[in-house]
Amino acid sequence: MSELFLTIGEMAKRSGLSAKMIRHYESLGLLPPAVRSDAGYRHYQEADVQQLRFIRQARELGFSLPQIGELLNLWHDQQRPSSKVKQVAQQHIAVLEQKITELTQMKSALETLVSRCHGDDSSDCPILDELAQPSGACCHTLRT
């Protein structure tokens, strides 16, 4: 059985994911349920390693779990048009661009606060003062 099947530990080594994440992806349906041994241990096939690597690499690119599910379905569909895959990727790029905009605004607001701080032994701290305000001017642009 060990020649045909891989244990969850072997899967973790080969895929670069933890056993906990493998079980998680299986519970979400991103990985087919493992075959169980008589003792109840999970046993996987080599194709499962490839699927986990796909999932790991998609996560590294920031795809959401639903997007990964969609990409997996497209990957397994030999009749898929590549335009559908491209559409998913383009939608993800738009999300990333929005996040970059938001992060840039956060960075700018924080840089403004840091520039007001003397950073000395004084207990006076404009950063904390601003954060304590009900509607801090520095953070107003982040909420609009």
C-alpha positions as CSV (number, residue, x, y, z in Angstrom):
1,M,0.0,0.0,0.0
2,S,2.8,2.4,0.7
3,E,4.0,2.2,-3.0
4,L,0.6,3.3,-4.3
5,F,-0.4,5.7,-1.6
6,L,1.2,8.6,0.3
7,T,0.7,9.4,3.9
8,I,-0.3,12.9,4.9
9,G,3.3,13.4,6.2
10,E,4.7,12.5,2.8
11,M,2.1,14.8,1.2
12,A,3.2,17.6,3.4
13,K,6.9,17.2,2.4
14,R,6.2,16.9,-1.3
15,S,3.6,19.7,-1.5
16,G,5.3,22.2,0.8
17,L,2.1,22.5,2.9
18,S,1.5,21.4,6.5
19,A,-0.6,18.4,7.3
20,K,-3.1,20.8,9.0
21,M,-3.5,22.8,5.7
22,I,-3.9,19.6,3.7
23,R,-6.7,18.5,6.0
24,H,-8.2,22.0,5.7
25,Y,-8.1,22.0,1.9
26,E,-9.7,18.6,1.9
27,S,-12.4,19.7,4.3
28,L,-13.2,22.7,1.9
29,G,-13.4,20.3,-1.1
30,L,-10.3,21.7,-2.8
31,L,-8.7,18.3,-2.5
32,P,-10.7,15.1,-3.0
33,P,-11.3,13.1,0.2
34,A,-8.4,10.8,0.9
35,V,-8.7,7.0,0.8
36,R,-8.7,5.7,4.4
37,S,-6.7,2.8,5.6
38,D,-8.3,0.1,7.8
39,A,-6.8,2.1,10.8
40,G,-8.4,5.3,9.5
41,Y,-5.2,7.0,8.2
42,R,-5.4,9.2,5.2
43,H,-3.7,7.9,2.0
44,Y,-3.2,10.1,-1.0
45,Q,-2.1,9.6,-4.6
46,E,0.6,11.4,-6.6
47,A,-2.1,13.4,-8.4
48,D,-3.1,14.9,-5.0
49,V,0.4,16.2,-4.6
50,Q,0.1,18.0,-7.9
51,Q,-3.2,19.5,-6.9
52,L,-1.8,20.7,-3.5
53,R,1.2,22.3,-5.3
54,F,-1.3,24.1,-7.6
55,I,-3.3,25.3,-4.5
56,R,-0.1,26.4,-2.7
57,Q,1.1,28.4,-5.7
58,A,-2.3,30.0,-6.3
59,R,-2.3,31.0,-2.6
60,E,1.2,32.5,-3.0
61,L,-0.3,34.7,-5.8
62,G,-3.0,35.8,-3.4
63,F,-6.0,34.0,-5.0
64,S,-8.9,33.5,-2.6
65,L,-10.1,30.0,-1.8
66,P,-13.2,30.4,-4.0
67,Q,-11.0,31.6,-6.9
68,I,-8.7,28.6,-6.4
69,G,-11.7,26.3,-6.5
70,E,-12.7,27.9,-9.8
71,L,-9.1,27.6,-11.1
72,L,-8.9,24.0,-10.1
73,N,-12.2,23.3,-12.0
74,L,-10.8,25.0,-15.0
75,W,-7.5,23.1,-14.7
76,H,-9.3,19.8,-14.6
77,D,-11.6,20.7,-17.6
78,Q,-9.7,19.9,-20.7
79,Q,-12.4,21.6,-22.8
80,R,-12.0,25.0,-20.9
81,P,-11.4,28.1,-22.9
82,S,-8.3,29.9,-21.7
83,S,-10.3,33.1,-21.7
84,K,-12.1,31.9,-18.6
85,V,-8.7,31.4,-16.8
86,K,-7.5,34.8,-18.0
87,Q,-10.8,36.4,-16.7
88,V,-10.2,35.0,-13.2
89,A,-6.6,36.2,-13.2
90,Q,-7.6,39.7,-14.5
91,Q,-10.3,40.0,-11.8
92,H,-7.6,39.1,-9.2
93,I,-5.3,41.7,-10.6
94,A,-8.1,44.3,-10.1
95,V,-8.4,43.2,-6.4
96,L,-4.7,43.4,-6.0
97,E,-4.6,46.9,-7.5
98,Q,-7.3,48.0,-5.0
99,K,-5.3,46.5,-2.1
100,I,-2.2,48.3,-3.3
101,T,-4.1,51.6,-3.4
102,E,-5.4,51.0,0.1
103,L,-1.9,50.0,1.4
104,T,-0.4,53.1,-0.2
105,Q,-2.9,55.3,1.6
106,M,-2.3,53.6,4.9
107,K,1.5,54.0,4.4
108,S,1.1,57.7,3.6
109,A,-1.1,58.3,6.7
110,L,1.3,56.5,8.9
111,E,4.3,58.4,7.5
112,T,2.5,61.6,8.3
113,L,2.0,60.5,11.9
114,V,5.6,59.4,12.2
115,S,6.8,62.7,10.8
116,R,5.0,64.5,13.7
117,C,6.6,62.3,16.3
118,H,9.8,63.5,18.0
119,G,10.8,60.0,19.0
120,D,12.5,61.2,22.1
121,D,12.2,60.6,25.8
122,S,9.1,62.8,26.0
123,S,5.8,61.1,26.8
124,D,4.1,63.4,24.3
125,C,3.1,61.3,21.3
126,P,1.2,62.7,18.3
127,I,0.8,59.2,16.9
128,L,-1.1,58.0,20.0
129,D,-3.0,61.3,20.2
130,E,-4.2,60.9,16.7
131,L,-5.2,57.3,17.0
132,A,-7.2,58.2,20.1
133,Q,-9.3,60.8,18.3
134,P,-12.8,59.7,17.4
135,S,-12.2,60.6,13.7
136,G,-8.6,61.2,13.2
137,A,-7.8,63.5,10.2
138,C,-4.9,61.2,9.2
139,C,-7.1,58.2,8.8
140,H,-10.1,60.0,7.3
141,T,-9.0,59.2,3.7
142,L,-8.8,55.5,4.6
143,R,-12.5,55.4,5.4
144,T,-13.8,57.1,2.3
